[in-house]
Amino acid sequence: MIHAFASDAALDHVGLYGQFLERESDQSGTVVLHHGLVKRPGKQVPDFSRVRLDAVCDDPDALLLGIARAAAERFGLNQALVAHRLGTVKGGDTVLIAIVSARARDASFQACAWIVDEVKKEEIIRLVEEA
């Protein structure tokens, strides 16, 4: 299954991982998870109490799904899940979950890193400093 979405609600990383594993089959040898957090000081906004994540496009779900599907095809994944937070976040909040599975660990690690790199290009979602 290939699934992706953006949400204004907090991301339940444990729940998402559990749901992913429930759909997993014995064809996978490795599951890799990237759990992206808001860090302080930030790279773009060094000192903040809150920042906002805004969609740059009209349909972030479709673009995130496109990245997940491209990764599945490129790396031969069994499953891929990409979830990105929107709205106001603070230090330590979950902002990006990317979970992939494949027969071999090298494909899983490469795919997960590729997904994160694609999402972080900020062509779908960008960080905006809040006053």
KOLDREN-914608 format. One record per residue (C-alpha): residue in three letters; y, x, z; residue number from 1. Coordinates in nm, 3 decimals. Layout:
<nodes>
<node><type>ALA</type><c2>Y</c2><c1>X</c1><c3>Z</c3><seq>NUM</seq></node>
...
</nodes>
This chain:
<nodes>
<node><type>MET</type><c2>0.000</c2><c1>0.000</c1><c3>0.000</c3><seq>1</seq></node>
<node><type>ILE</type><c2>0.348</c2><c1>0.123</c1><c3>-0.087</c3><seq>2</seq></node>
<node><type>HIS</type><c2>0.624</c2><c1>-0.029</c1><c3>0.127</c3><seq>3</seq></node>
<node><type>ALA</type><c2>0.991</c2><c1>0.051</c1><c3>0.189</c3><seq>4</seq></node>
<node><type>PHE</type><c2>1.292</c2><c1>-0.117</c1><c3>0.347</c3><seq>5</seq></node>
<node><type>ALA</type><c2>1.628</c2><c1>-0.068</c1><c3>0.512</c3><seq>6</seq></node>
<node><type>SER</type><c2>1.715</c2><c1>-0.255</c1><c3>0.831</c3><seq>7</seq></node>
<node><type>ASP</type><c2>2.012</c2><c1>-0.324</c1><c3>1.056</c3><seq>8</seq></node>
<node><type>ALA</type><c2>1.764</c2><c1>-0.364</c1><c3>1.342</c3><seq>9</seq></node>
<node><type>ALA</type><c2>1.622</c2><c1>-0.075</c1><c3>1.543</c3><seq>10</seq></node>
<node><type>LEU</type><c2>1.310</c2><c1>0.074</c1><c3>1.384</c3><seq>11</seq></node>
<node><type>ASP</type><c2>0.992</c2><c1>0.044</c1><c3>1.590</c3><seq>12</seq></node>
<node><type>HIS</type><c2>0.832</c2><c1>0.375</c1><c3>1.494</c3><seq>13</seq></node>
<node><type>VAL</type><c2>0.523</c2><c1>0.315</c1><c3>1.707</c3><seq>14</seq></node>
<node><type>GLY</type><c2>0.470</c2><c1>-0.032</c1><c3>1.562</c3><seq>15</seq></node>
<node><type>LEU</type><c2>0.524</c2><c1>0.088</c1><c3>1.205</c3><seq>16</seq></node>
<node><type>TYR</type><c2>0.275</c2><c1>0.371</c1><c3>1.254</c3><seq>17</seq></node>
<node><type>GLY</type><c2>0.021</c2><c1>0.132</c1><c3>1.406</c3><seq>18</seq></node>
<node><type>GLN</type><c2>0.055</c2><c1>-0.110</c1><c3>1.113</c3><seq>19</seq></node>
<node><type>PHE</type><c2>0.019</c2><c1>0.180</c1><c3>0.870</c3><seq>20</seq></node>
<node><type>LEU</type><c2>-0.303</c2><c1>0.294</c1><c3>1.037</c3><seq>21</seq></node>
<node><type>GLU</type><c2>-0.443</c2><c1>-0.061</c1><c3>1.032</c3><seq>22</seq></node>
<node><type>ARG</type><c2>-0.416</c2><c1>-0.057</c1><c3>0.652</c3><seq>23</seq></node>
<node><type>GLU</type><c2>-0.568</c2><c1>0.291</c1><c3>0.620</c3><seq>24</seq></node>
<node><type>SER</type><c2>-0.907</c2><c1>0.348</c1><c3>0.462</c3><seq>25</seq></node>
<node><type>ASP</type><c2>-1.163</c2><c1>0.626</c1><c3>0.486</c3><seq>26</seq></node>
<node><type>GLN</type><c2>-1.031</c2><c1>0.768</c1><c3>0.155</c3><seq>27</seq></node>
<node><type>SER</type><c2>-0.750</c2><c1>0.944</c1><c3>0.342</c3><seq>28</seq></node>
<node><type>GLY</type><c2>-0.800</c2><c1>1.282</c1><c3>0.501</c3><seq>29</seq></node>
<node><type>THR</type><c2>-0.446</c2><c1>1.320</c1><c3>0.633</c3><seq>30</seq></node>
<node><type>VAL</type><c2>-0.160</c2><c1>1.102</c1><c3>0.751</c3><seq>31</seq></node>
<node><type>VAL</type><c2>0.182</c2><c1>1.268</c1><c3>0.784</c3><seq>32</seq></node>
<node><type>LEU</type><c2>0.476</c2><c1>1.107</c1><c3>0.961</c3><seq>33</seq></node>
<node><type>HIS</type><c2>0.841</c2><c1>1.208</c1><c3>0.957</c3><seq>34</seq></node>
<node><type>HIS</type><c2>1.040</c2><c1>1.053</c1><c3>1.242</c3><seq>35</seq></node>
<node><type>GLY</type><c2>1.409</c2><c1>1.120</c1><c3>1.176</c3><seq>36</seq></node>
<node><type>LEU</type><c2>1.648</c2><c1>1.095</c1><c3>1.472</c3><seq>37</seq></node>
<node><type>VAL</type><c2>2.026</c2><c1>1.101</c1><c3>1.504</c3><seq>38</seq></node>
<node><type>LYS</type><c2>2.106</c2><c1>1.448</c1><c3>1.638</c3><seq>39</seq></node>
<node><type>ARG</type><c2>2.414</c2><c1>1.560</c1><c3>1.827</c3><seq>40</seq></node>
<node><type>PRO</type><c2>2.608</c2><c1>1.753</c1><c3>1.734</c3><seq>41</seq></node>
<node><type>GLY</type><c2>2.557</c2><c1>1.624</c1><c3>1.383</c3><seq>42</seq></node>
<node><type>LYS</type><c2>2.571</c2><c1>1.826</c1><c3>1.065</c3><seq>43</seq></node>
<node><type>GLN</type><c2>2.833</c2><c1>1.604</c1><c3>0.900</c3><seq>44</seq></node>
<node><type>VAL</type><c2>3.007</c2><c1>1.467</c1><c3>1.210</c3><seq>45</seq></node>
<node><type>PRO</type><c2>2.983</c2><c1>1.730</c1><c3>1.485</c3><seq>46</seq></node>
<node><type>ASP</type><c2>3.116</c2><c1>1.529</c1><c3>1.782</c3><seq>47</seq></node>
<node><type>PHE</type><c2>3.059</c2><c1>1.154</c1><c3>1.794</c3><seq>48</seq></node>
<node><type>SER</type><c2>2.951</c2><c1>0.874</c1><c3>2.021</c3><seq>49</seq></node>
<node><type>ARG</type><c2>2.841</c2><c1>0.650</c1><c3>1.734</c3><seq>50</seq></node>
<node><type>VAL</type><c2>2.815</c2><c1>0.673</c1><c3>1.357</c3><seq>51</seq></node>
<node><type>ARG</type><c2>2.744</c2><c1>0.411</c1><c3>1.095</c3><seq>52</seq></node>
<node><type>LEU</type><c2>2.486</c2><c1>0.421</c1><c3>0.819</c3><seq>53</seq></node>
<node><type>ASP</type><c2>2.602</c2><c1>0.219</c1><c3>0.516</c3><seq>54</seq></node>
<node><type>ALA</type><c2>2.417</c2><c1>0.129</c1><c3>0.199</c3><seq>55</seq></node>
<node><type>VAL</type><c2>2.579</c2><c1>0.295</c1><c3>-0.101</c3><seq>56</seq></node>
<node><type>CYS</type><c2>2.409</c2><c1>0.055</c1><c3>-0.343</c3><seq>57</seq></node>
<node><type>ASP</type><c2>2.355</c2><c1>-0.321</c1><c3>-0.367</c3><seq>58</seq></node>
<node><type>ASP</type><c2>1.978</c2><c1>-0.308</c1><c3>-0.305</c3><seq>59</seq></node>
<node><type>PRO</type><c2>1.874</c2><c1>-0.016</c1><c3>-0.083</c3><seq>60</seq></node>
<node><type>ASP</type><c2>1.526</c2><c1>-0.167</c1><c3>-0.039</c3><seq>61</seq></node>
<node><type>ALA</type><c2>1.459</c2><c1>-0.140</c1><c3>-0.413</c3><seq>62</seq></node>
<node><type>LEU</type><c2>1.575</c2><c1>0.221</c1><c3>-0.430</c3><seq>63</seq></node>
<node><type>LEU</type><c2>1.376</c2><c1>0.323</c1><c3>-0.123</c3><seq>64</seq></node>
<node><type>LEU</type><c2>1.072</c2><c1>0.150</c1><c3>-0.274</c3><seq>65</seq></node>
<node><type>GLY</type><c2>1.130</c2><c1>0.343</c1><c3>-0.597</c3><seq>66</seq></node>
<node><type>ILE</type><c2>1.119</c2><c1>0.671</c1><c3>-0.402</c3><seq>67</seq></node>
<node><type>ALA</type><c2>0.800</c2><c1>0.565</c1><c3>-0.222</c3><seq>68</seq></node>
<node><type>ARG</type><c2>0.634</c2><c1>0.465</c1><c3>-0.550</c3><seq>69</seq></node>
<node><type>ALA</type><c2>0.741</c2><c1>0.787</c1><c3>-0.722</c3><seq>70</seq></node>
<node><type>ALA</type><c2>0.594</c2><c1>0.988</c1><c3>-0.433</c3><seq>71</seq></node>
<node><type>ALA</type><c2>0.269</c2><c1>0.791</c1><c3>-0.449</c3><seq>72</seq></node>
<node><type>GLU</type><c2>0.233</c2><c1>0.864</c1><c3>-0.818</c3><seq>73</seq></node>
<node><type>ARG</type><c2>0.351</c2><c1>1.225</c1><c3>-0.805</c3><seq>74</seq></node>
<node><type>PHE</type><c2>0.135</c2><c1>1.328</c1><c3>-0.507</c3><seq>75</seq></node>
<node><type>GLY</type><c2>-0.161</c2><c1>1.090</c1><c3>-0.540</c3><seq>76</seq></node>
<node><type>LEU</type><c2>-0.096</c2><c1>0.905</c1><c3>-0.216</c3><seq>77</seq></node>
<node><type>ASN</type><c2>-0.316</c2><c1>0.633</c1><c3>-0.075</c3><seq>78</seq></node>
<node><type>GLN</type><c2>-0.024</c2><c1>0.479</c1><c3>0.117</c3><seq>79</seq></node>
<node><type>ALA</type><c2>0.348</c2><c1>0.534</c1><c3>0.167</c3><seq>80</seq></node>
<node><type>LEU</type><c2>0.597</c2><c1>0.370</c1><c3>0.401</c3><seq>81</seq></node>
<node><type>VAL</type><c2>0.969</c2><c1>0.445</c1><c3>0.407</c3><seq>82</seq></node>
<node><type>ALA</type><c2>1.200</c2><c1>0.270</c1><c3>0.655</c3><seq>83</seq></node>
<node><type>HIS</type><c2>1.570</c2><c1>0.354</c1><c3>0.698</c3><seq>84</seq></node>
<node><type>ARG</type><c2>1.810</c2><c1>0.227</c1><c3>0.959</c3><seq>85</seq></node>
<node><type>LEU</type><c2>2.148</c2><c1>0.080</c1><c3>0.865</c3><seq>86</seq></node>
<node><type>GLY</type><c2>2.445</c2><c1>-0.003</c1><c3>1.085</c3><seq>87</seq></node>
<node><type>THR</type><c2>2.576</c2><c1>0.164</c1><c3>1.398</c3><seq>88</seq></node>
<node><type>VAL</type><c2>2.357</c2><c1>0.426</c1><c3>1.563</c3><seq>89</seq></node>
<node><type>LYS</type><c2>2.397</c2><c1>0.677</c1><c3>1.845</c3><seq>90</seq></node>
<node><type>GLY</type><c2>2.241</c2><c1>1.010</c1><c3>1.933</c3><seq>91</seq></node>
<node><type>GLY</type><c2>1.862</c2><c1>0.991</c1><c3>1.964</c3><seq>92</seq></node>
<node><type>ASP</type><c2>1.822</c2><c1>0.669</c1><c3>1.764</c3><seq>93</seq></node>
<node><type>THR</type><c2>1.554</c2><c1>0.650</c1><c3>1.495</c3><seq>94</seq></node>
<node><type>VAL</type><c2>1.710</c2><c1>0.654</c1><c3>1.147</c3><seq>95</seq></node>
<node><type>LEU</type><c2>1.426</c2><c1>0.734</c1><c3>0.908</c3><seq>96</seq></node>
<node><type>ILE</type><c2>1.053</c2><c1>0.683</c1><c3>0.915</c3><seq>97</seq></node>
<node><type>ALA</type><c2>0.842</c2><c1>0.819</c1><c3>0.631</c3><seq>98</seq></node>
<node><type>ILE</type><c2>0.464</c2><c1>0.789</c1><c3>0.660</c3><seq>99</seq></node>
<node><type>VAL</type><c2>0.221</c2><c1>0.893</c1><c3>0.388</c3><seq>100</seq></node>
<node><type>SER</type><c2>-0.152</c2><c1>0.935</c1><c3>0.350</c3><seq>101</seq></node>
<node><type>ALA</type><c2>-0.364</c2><c1>1.117</c1><c3>0.095</c3><seq>102</seq></node>
<node><type>ARG</type><c2>-0.705</c2><c1>1.276</c1><c3>0.057</c3><seq>103</seq></node>
<node><type>ALA</type><c2>-0.571</c2><c1>1.624</c1><c3>0.131</c3><seq>104</seq></node>
<node><type>ARG</type><c2>-0.313</c2><c1>1.755</c1><c3>0.375</c3><seq>105</seq></node>
<node><type>ASP</type><c2>-0.116</c2><c1>1.957</c1><c3>0.119</c3><seq>106</seq></node>
<node><type>ALA</type><c2>-0.036</c2><c1>1.644</c1><c3>-0.085</c3><seq>107</seq></node>
<node><type>SER</type><c2>0.058</c2><c1>1.453</c1><c3>0.231</c3><seq>108</seq></node>
<node><type>PHE</type><c2>0.292</c2><c1>1.723</c1><c3>0.363</c3><seq>109</seq></node>
<node><type>GLN</type><c2>0.454</c2><c1>1.779</c1><c3>0.024</c3><seq>110</seq></node>
<node><type>ALA</type><c2>0.501</c2><c1>1.407</c1><c3>-0.038</c3><seq>111</seq></node>
<node><type>CYS</type><c2>0.656</c2><c1>1.342</c1><c3>0.302</c3><seq>112</seq></node>
<node><type>ALA</type><c2>0.900</c2><c1>1.633</c1><c3>0.261</c3><seq>113</seq></node>
<node><type>TRP</type><c2>0.987</c2><c1>1.518</c1><c3>-0.093</c3><seq>114</seq></node>
<node><type>ILE</type><c2>1.058</c2><c1>1.161</c1><c3>0.027</c3><seq>115</seq></node>
<node><type>VAL</type><c2>1.288</c2><c1>1.284</c1><c3>0.304</c3><seq>116</seq></node>
<node><type>ASP</type><c2>1.472</c2><c1>1.513</c1><c3>0.061</c3><seq>117</seq></node>
<node><type>GLU</type><c2>1.521</c2><c1>1.227</c1><c3>-0.186</c3><seq>118</seq></node>
<node><type>VAL</type><c2>1.651</c2><c1>0.989</c1><c3>0.080</c3><seq>119</seq></node>
<node><type>LYS</type><c2>1.886</c2><c1>1.252</c1><c3>0.226</c3><seq>120</seq></node>
<node><type>LYS</type><c2>2.065</c2><c1>1.294</c1><c3>-0.108</c3><seq>121</seq></node>
<node><type>GLU</type><c2>2.278</c2><c1>1.002</c1><c3>0.019</c3><seq>122</seq></node>
<node><type>GLU</type><c2>2.260</c2><c1>0.811</c1><c3>-0.307</c3><seq>123</seq></node>
<node><type>ILE</type><c2>2.120</c2><c1>0.510</c1><c3>-0.119</c3><seq>124</seq></node>
<node><type>ILE</type><c2>2.255</c2><c1>0.535</c1><c3>0.235</c3><seq>125</seq></node>
<node><type>ARG</type><c2>2.542</c2><c1>0.745</c1><c3>0.369</c3><seq>126</seq></node>
<node><type>LEU</type><c2>2.672</c2><c1>0.835</c1><c3>0.710</c3><seq>127</seq></node>
<node><type>VAL</type><c2>3.023</c2><c1>0.714</c1><c3>0.802</c3><seq>128</seq></node>
<node><type>GLU</type><c2>3.212</c2><c1>0.825</c1><c3>1.112</c3><seq>129</seq></node>
<node><type>GLU</type><c2>3.314</c2><c1>0.540</c1><c3>1.344</c3><seq>130</seq></node>
<node><type>ALA</type><c2>3.645</c2><c1>0.556</c1><c3>1.524</c3><seq>131</seq></node>
</nodes>
